[in-house]
Amino acid sequence: MYEFIQKFHSGWAYLALLLLVVAVLNSVLGLVSKKEFSSKNRTIALLGLIAAHIQLLVGFVLYFVSPIGKAGLSEMSNAAIRLTALEHPLINIIAIVFITIGWSKHKKATSSLTKFKTISIFYGLGLLLILARIPWHLWF
């Protein structure tokens, strides 16, 4: 079961990252071109939010079934284990909090410019945090 969850978490990460990049680029383009915020823009942002939350849930499951996850907290002197056991989960939780705040704040905004700006900033910060804590050595 552990291997399946690990492969799913790794595979879903590609989709989640793609959807977040598309959401950020769409928002930046909407902001720059001063377009009206449409249902298409809302759907793109929502798909990024959903993909990020699914990735978080799968990550929680993986963390608690992984031999490196919670058990690795006792080995903080090892940089690779510290990344997997502490830095990656903590920073990604913070990133998804930013994305969720961006989604919530955009719903309360009244102008298209504010909606695009909110999603650009909060989803962008979340995406940067996620990219900063991906264990790249495991991806390539």
C-alpha positions as a printed Julia matrix, in Angstrom:
140×3 Matrix{Float64}:
   0.0    0.0     0.0
   2.85   2.38    0.84
   4.35   2.1    -2.64
   1.0    2.77   -4.34
   0.38   5.88   -2.23
   3.93   7.1    -2.83
   3.59   6.67   -6.61
   0.17   8.33   -6.59
   1.53  11.26   -4.56
   4.44  11.65   -6.97
   2.28  11.32  -10.09
  -0.48  13.6    -8.84
   2.18  16.22   -8.06
   2.74  16.73  -11.8
  -0.95  17.4   -12.35
  -1.26  19.63   -9.28
   1.78  21.68  -10.3
   0.51  22.0   -13.86
  -2.9   23.21  -12.68
  -1.34  25.68  -10.24
   0.99  27.07  -12.92
  -1.97  27.43  -15.3
  -4.02  29.17  -12.58
  -1.22  31.6   -11.78
  -0.47  32.35  -15.44
  -4.17  32.76  -16.21
  -4.54  35.21  -13.32
  -1.46  37.19  -14.28
  -2.64  37.38  -17.9
  -6.1   38.45  -16.76
  -4.57  41.08  -14.52
  -2.26  42.45  -17.2
  -4.89  42.46  -19.95
  -7.58  43.84  -17.6
 -10.1   41.18  -18.64
 -13.35  40.47  -16.89
 -13.18  37.61  -14.41
 -15.32  34.9   -15.99
 -16.55  31.46  -14.97
 -13.67  29.99  -17.0
 -11.19  31.87  -14.79
 -13.03  30.69  -11.69
 -12.92  27.08  -12.9
  -9.18  27.25  -13.6
  -8.5   28.6   -10.1
 -10.85  26.02   -8.56
  -9.09  23.14  -10.34
  -5.75  24.35   -8.97
  -7.24  24.53   -5.48
  -8.78  21.05   -5.71
  -5.6   19.47   -7.09
  -3.51  21.06   -4.31
  -5.9   19.83   -1.62
  -5.98  16.29   -3.01
  -2.18  16.34   -3.06
  -2.19  17.47    0.58
  -4.58  14.71    1.65
  -2.56  12.04   -0.15
   0.58  13.53    1.39
  -0.93  13.22    4.89
  -1.73   9.56    4.29
   1.76   8.98    2.89
   3.37  10.74    5.84
   1.76   8.41    8.35
   2.34   5.16    6.43
   5.87   6.03    5.29
   8.85   4.61    7.16
  10.59   7.98    6.71
   7.68  10.25    7.63
   6.87  10.64   11.28
   9.7    8.31   12.37
  12.22  10.58   10.64
  11.56  13.4    13.08
  14.16  11.91   15.41
  16.93  12.3    12.79
  17.02  16.03   12.13
  20.8   16.07   11.56
  20.33  14.21    8.24
  19.33  16.82    5.62
  17.53  14.36    3.32
  15.44  12.88    6.12
  14.76  16.35    7.56
  13.45  17.45    4.14
  11.11  14.47    3.92
   9.99  14.36    7.55
   9.68  18.05    8.38
  10.46  20.69    5.75
   8.48  19.27    2.81
   5.25  18.65    4.76
   5.38  21.86    6.81
   6.17  24.22    3.94
   3.6   22.56    1.68
   0.91  22.89    4.33
   1.74  26.6     4.52
   1.65  26.8     0.71
  -1.8   25.24    0.55
  -2.99  27.6     3.27
  -1.89  30.5     1.01
  -3.73  28.97   -1.95
  -6.86  28.47    0.16
  -6.7   32.05    1.44
  -6.36  33.25   -2.15
  -9.46  31.29   -3.15
 -11.47  32.62   -0.21
 -10.37  36.23   -0.67
 -11.06  36.18   -4.42
 -14.67  35.13   -3.74
 -15.2   38.22   -1.57
 -13.64  40.6    -4.1
 -16.02  42.67   -6.21
 -13.83  43.74   -9.13
 -12.19  41.52  -11.72
  -8.87  43.26  -11.18
  -8.93  42.41   -7.46
  -9.93  38.81   -8.15
  -7.06  38.29  -10.6
  -4.62  40.08   -8.32
  -5.62  38.01   -5.28
  -5.28  34.7    -7.1
  -2.0   35.78   -8.7
  -0.44  36.73   -5.37
  -1.68  33.92   -3.12
  -1.54  31.08   -5.63
   1.86  32.39   -6.76
   3.22  32.38   -3.21
   1.84  28.89   -2.67
   3.37  27.66   -5.91
   6.77  29.15   -5.04
   6.75  27.5    -1.63
   5.79  24.16   -3.15
   8.54  24.41   -5.75
  11.06  25.33   -3.07
  10.41  22.19   -1.01
   9.95  19.52   -3.66
  12.57  16.8    -3.21
  13.93  17.31   -6.73
  16.54  14.58   -6.37
  13.68  12.06   -6.23
  12.02  13.43   -9.36
  14.87  13.24  -11.84
